[in-house]
Structures are given as C-alpha cells and as structure tokens.
Amino acid sequence: MFFAEVTFLMRQGLRLKPAERDPPGRYTITILESDRDKNNSGRNIVEASLYVSYGTAQMAGRGRITDPVIVPYKGAGFLLSGTELHAEFIDGLQKVWEHRQVWLVVPVERNGSE
C-alpha cells in the first residue's frame, strides 16, 4: 500500500489526449491477490485499487484494475496497466465490458492533509 498522484490515461479502452485528461488525483493504492473462492473470476487475480481516505469509515474506491503490469515510462513515476470493468444498464439488462486502463502513478509522501 502506498500513496500517489494518479492520472487516468484511458477511458473505456481509448487513449485520452493530454487535453482530455482529468487532473491527477491523490489516492492510496493497494495491490492485492484475490482468491478464486472469493471472486467471480474463477481464478486467482491480482487487483490494483485506488482509495480516497483508505482505512477510514468514509473510504471510497475510485478505480480498480486486474492483472496490473508496470509499463516502461521515461518520466517521473511509472505506468500501471491492467483490465478495467465497465458496467451499464441498457434496455433493463446489465452489460459488462472489459477495457484496458493505464494509470500514470507518481508516488508522493502523505502529509496528513488529505
């Protein structure tokens, strides 16, 4: 678990141009393995999750990718890529898509003001 500024570089599987990206958010990042007996995937999966106020009663998830990998990057921080699920109700039925997601992750020190 670590604290970082994260920028989402893709939306629904499509690369975002710099002008289309939201500003970076500050999140606690966890990377954990999920047991096949406790998830819907039928296999053990590694999950990277973003949280606001991790460990508090008001904790809120802001993103999750499965099977994360570190992608080469020349700037500050690193790129974390994985599969993101996107769900919508269409005509009364829930549809689920899997998209590639890439996060630009820049670790920062937590200063207690978040």
C-alpha positions in Angstrom: 0.0 0.0 0.0 1.4 3.4 -0.9 0.2 7.0 -1.6 0.4 8.5 -5.1 -0.9 11.0 -7.6 -2.7 9.1 -10.3 -3.7 10.3 -13.8 -6.1 8.1 -15.8 -4.7 7.9 -19.4 -7.6 5.9 -20.9 -11.4 6.0 -20.9 -13.4 2.9 -21.9 -10.3 1.5 -23.6 -9.5 4.6 -25.6 -6.3 6.7 -25.1 -7.0 10.2 -23.8 -5.2 13.2 -25.3 -3.5 15.3 -22.7 -6.2 18.0 -23.0 -8.9 15.4 -22.4 -7.4 14.0 -19.1 -8.7 14.9 -15.7 -6.1 16.4 -13.3 -4.2 13.9 -11.2 -6.0 12.7 -8.0 -4.3 11.7 -4.8 -5.1 8.1 -3.8 -3.9 5.3 -1.6 -3.0 2.4 -3.9 -3.3 -1.2 -2.8 -2.1 -4.2 -4.8 -3.6 -7.5 -3.5 -4.2 -11.0 -4.7 -7.9 -12.1 -4.7 -8.6 -15.8 -4.0 -10.6 -17.6 -6.7 -13.1 -18.7 -3.9 -13.8 -15.1 -3.1 -14.2 -13.5 -6.5 -16.4 -14.0 -9.6 -13.5 -14.7 -12.0 -13.0 -18.3 -11.1 -9.2 -17.8 -10.8 -6.8 -16.1 -8.5 -6.4 -12.5 -9.7 -4.1 -9.6 -8.7 -6.0 -6.3 -8.3 -4.7 -2.8 -8.0 -7.2 -0.4 -6.4 -7.4 3.3 -5.7 -8.9 4.6 -2.5 -9.7 8.0 -1.0 -9.1 8.1 2.8 -8.0 4.4 2.9 -8.7 2.7 6.3 -11.4 5.2 7.5 -15.1 4.8 7.8 -15.5 7.1 4.8 -13.2 5.1 2.5 -14.3 5.3 -1.2 -12.9 3.3 -4.1 -12.0 5.4 -7.2 -10.7 2.7 -9.6 -9.7 -0.9 -9.9 -7.7 -2.8 -12.5 -7.0 -6.5 -12.6 -3.8 -8.2 -13.7 -1.7 -5.0 -13.4 1.7 -4.7 -15.0 4.3 -2.0 -14.9 4.8 -0.4 -18.4 8.1 1.3 -19.3 7.9 5.1 -18.9 10.6 7.8 -19.2 9.0 10.4 -17.0 8.5 10.7 -13.2 6.7 7.8 -11.7 5.6 4.7 -13.6 2.7 3.5 -15.8 0.4 0.8 -14.3 -1.7 -1.0 -16.9 -4.5 -3.6 -16.5 -8.0 -4.6 -17.2 -10.9 -2.4 -16.0 -14.5 -3.5 -15.9 -17.2 -1.1 -17.1 -20.9 -1.9 -16.4 -24.0 -0.2 -17.7 -27.7 -1.0 -17.7 -29.0 -1.0 -21.3 -32.7 -1.8 -22.0 -33.0 -3.1 -18.5 -30.1 -5.5 -18.8 -26.7 -5.1 -17.2 -23.9 -5.1 -19.8 -20.3 -5.5 -18.7 -17.2 -4.6 -20.8 -13.5 -5.2 -20.1 -11.2 -2.3 -21.2 -7.6 -1.7 -21.0 -6.7 1.0 -18.5 -3.4 2.8 -17.9 -2.6 4.9 -14.9 0.3 7.3 -14.6 1.4 6.8 -11.0 3.7 9.2 -9.2 4.3 8.2 -5.6 4.2 11.1 -3.1 4.6 11.5 0.6 1.4 11.7 2.6 1.3 14.9 4.5 -1.8 14.3 6.6 -4.0 17.0 4.8 -5.8 14.5 2.5 
